[in-house]
Amino acid sequence: MHQTKVDFYFGGLAGNLFAVAGCLANYDIAVGLTPAVEQYVPSENRWYMAEPLPHAVANLAGCVWNGTMFVSGGRDPWTRCLVYQYDPLCNKWFAKAPMLTARTDHVMTCTGNKIFAVGGFVEADDDYPDEVEFIWPNGGDSRDGEMYDVETDQWTSVFNLWRPAFHAPSITINNCLYIFGRNRYRNLQKINLAKYTKKKKTSNDSNSSSVQDRNADNDNLGVIDAEEQNSHTHDCQIFKFNRQTKGRFKYHYVGVMFVSNI
């Protein structure tokens, strides 16, 4: 890439790869933020600079919907609830309705014409306005999920998680979101998103083009318990991991699934 940076959103769109915003490699978020967007074209094995994100943030989340890219949240160092949509045909970003909750390091995915922002790190300090919240020193993990309707440009709070999902690996398959727990939260949470799309779940609705595919380390992953901790007040199922080794639960980032002509 043209820039050395961390904590950016990395996604596949229209056969190319995009690295959106983030923090330069000095890790100083106060001065090292960048709104730069880089696009990798596999057929040319070359990186190009795309239209910058209107707001420089790090630790944002994103997903791909209907040939366009959505990104949300992040920090600068305040947590943000801003949402933008990128159209590769015109190389432009468009502001969308902000999330109900400012969050960073969250999970973002889509199915049908709905986009979901789940978990992340939030701040509960009322001294700051709703759209700008500082993540230190009183922040905490969020256990809620909200849904964006692409047609109406509106967000709605829809479900709660059993466990926090902060900087958590996830994947969406057949309209179901799977979130892997980290460190002391050794669990797998499953949320059936089909109920919010108002249509039956089919295998064709898999969100494979917009996920960040991260797999658990098989050496540290045991058998998933058959027992599920369910509640009528929760739309989330939780499964426990029976680890066979000591130490923290580990996972590896594998890459981004996308389709290319080469």
N, C-alpha and C positions, 0 to 999 in steps of 0.2 A: 504494500500500500504506500501511498505518498506520505502518510503520517503514521507515526508510531503512537498508538493509543490503546486505552483499556476501557472497560465498562461501556462499550457501545452496543447498539443493537445490530445483530448480524442475521440477515435473512435473504432468502432467494425469491426473485421476482422476474417473470418473463424470461427465464433461462439464464439470468445473470445474478450475481451476488452483490449485496449492498451492505456497507458498513456505515451506520448512521450515528452521528454525533459521538459523544464519549468524552473521555479525559485523556489528555496527553500523558506520555509515559512518566512524567515527573510525579504523578499521583497527587499533585496539589490541586484539589478541586476548586480552591478559591481563585486560582489564576490559570489553571490548565485546561479549562473546558473548551471544547471545540464544537461548532455546529456543522462541521464539514461532513459531507456525504460522499463516499467513494463507491464506484460501481465497477465490478470486475466482469469482463466479457471473456468467457472461456474460449470462444473461437479465436480470439486474438491474443489470449494469455496476457491481458493488459488491464491496468486499472485506469479509470477515468474519474474526474471530479464531476459530481452531479450537483443539482441545486442544493445549497445548504439548508439544513433545518432552520426554520425561523427563530428557534430559541435553542441556545446551547445548553445541553443537559447531559448528565451521565447516569448510568444505571436505569435507563428507560427500557420499556418493553415494546414489542411490536408483533404484528402478524400480517398475513397477506389475505386480502379479500377481493375476489372478482377482478383480478388483474391490477389491483392497486395495493399500496402498503399503508397500514395504519400504525402509528407509534403513539405512546402515551406515557405520561408521568415522567419520572426521573428527578434528579436533584441538581441544584446549581449554587450553593449547597442547600437551598430550601427545597423541600419536596413540592412537586408540581402536579397539577391535575390537567395540564394542557393536553390536547389531542390534535394530531395532524394526519392528513391523508395525502399520500404521494401518488401522482399520476405519471407513469413513465412515458406516456405518449407525448406529454407537453413539458415534462421535466419540471413540474411545479408542485409545491406543497400548499395544501388548503386547510385552514383552521376549522375544526369541528367543535361541537359542544364539549365542554370540559367534563371530566369525570366528576362524580359526586364526592369522591374522596381523593385528596392528593396522596399519591403513593409512589414508591420507588422500589426497584428490585422485585417487581411483581410478575405475575404470569398473565399473558395476553394470548387469546386464541379466538377463533371464529367458527361458526357453523351456520349454514343458511344465510340469512341477512342480518344475523346477530353477531356482535363482537363482545367478548367477555374480558374484563379486567379483574383479576383474582389475587387476593392476598397482598403481599408486599410489606413494606415498612412505612408506617404512618406516624403522624405527630398529633397529639391530643391537646396541644396548648391553645387555648382560646384567645390568647393575646395576639394571634396572627389572623389575618383574613382567611376565609375558607379556601381561596385558590392558591395561597402561598403559605406553606407551613415549614418551619425549620425542623430538621430531623434530630438535632441535638439540643439539650441533653435528655429530653423526656419522651423520646419517640418509642414506639413499640410495634410489634408484629400485628398485622391486620388479619382477621379471619373472615372477612366478608368478600362477596363477589358481586359485581355489578354488570349490567348488560346494556349495550348500546344498540339501538335500532337504527340501521343505516337509512331506512326510508324516512323516519321521522326526525332523525338527528337528536335523539333523546336518550339519556341514561336512566336506568332503573335499578334499584337494589333488589337482588333476586335470591341469594342464598348465603349461608354461613358455612365455614369450614370447621372441622373438628380440631384441626391443629394449624398453627401458623404456616404460611408458605412464603418464606422470605429467601430470595436468591435460590429458588428451588427448581430442579430439573423437572420438565413436564413434557407430555406428548398428548396429542388429541387423535383418537382413533374411533371411527364410526360414531361420531357425535358425543363421545365420552372423553372427558378430560381426566388424565391421570397425573397426579402430582406426587413426586417422591419426597419424603421427609429427609431432613439433614440432621447430622449430629445426634442430639438426644431425641429427636422426633423420628424414630425408626418406623416409618409407616408409609403406606401408599394410600392416598385419598383418591376416590373415584367420584366424579360428578357427571351425571347424565344430563347433557345439555339439550337433548332432543325435546324435552318437555317445554322448553322455552322457544323453540322454533315453530311450534304449532303444526308439525308435520311428523310423519312416521320416520323412524330412523332407518337408513339404508346404508349399505356399504359404500355407495357412491358419494356419500357426504363426508367421507374422511378428510380431515384437514391436513393431509400430508404435505401440501406445498407450503404451509405457513408455520410448521412447528420447528422448534429448535430441538433436534433429536438427541437426547442425552440418555445414556443407559447406565444402569447401576453396575458396580463392580461385582462380577459373579463370585469372586472369592469372599466377599463379605455379605452376600445375599443368601439367606436361607430360604426355607419353605414359608410361603405366605399362609398365615392361619386361616382355617376355614371359617372361624367365627368372625362375624362382622358386627361392629358396634354401630347400630342404626338407631334412629329416633324419628318419630313423626314430625318433629320440629326441625329436622335437618334434611336437606336434599343431598347430603354428602355421605358416602360410605367410606369407612376406614378399615384398612387391613394392616395387621401387624407383621413385621419381619421377625423371624426366628433366626438370629445370627448365630453362626457356628464358630466365629472367631471373635476375639476381643478387639477393642478399639472402636473408633468412630466409624459410622457408616459412610462409605466412600462412593463416589460416582465419577464417571468420566464424560466429558463433553465430546460427542462424536462428530457432529457437524450439522449442516443444514441440508435438508432434502429438497432438491429442485430438479426441474427438467431442462435439459439443454439439447440442442440439435446436434452437438458434436459427439 
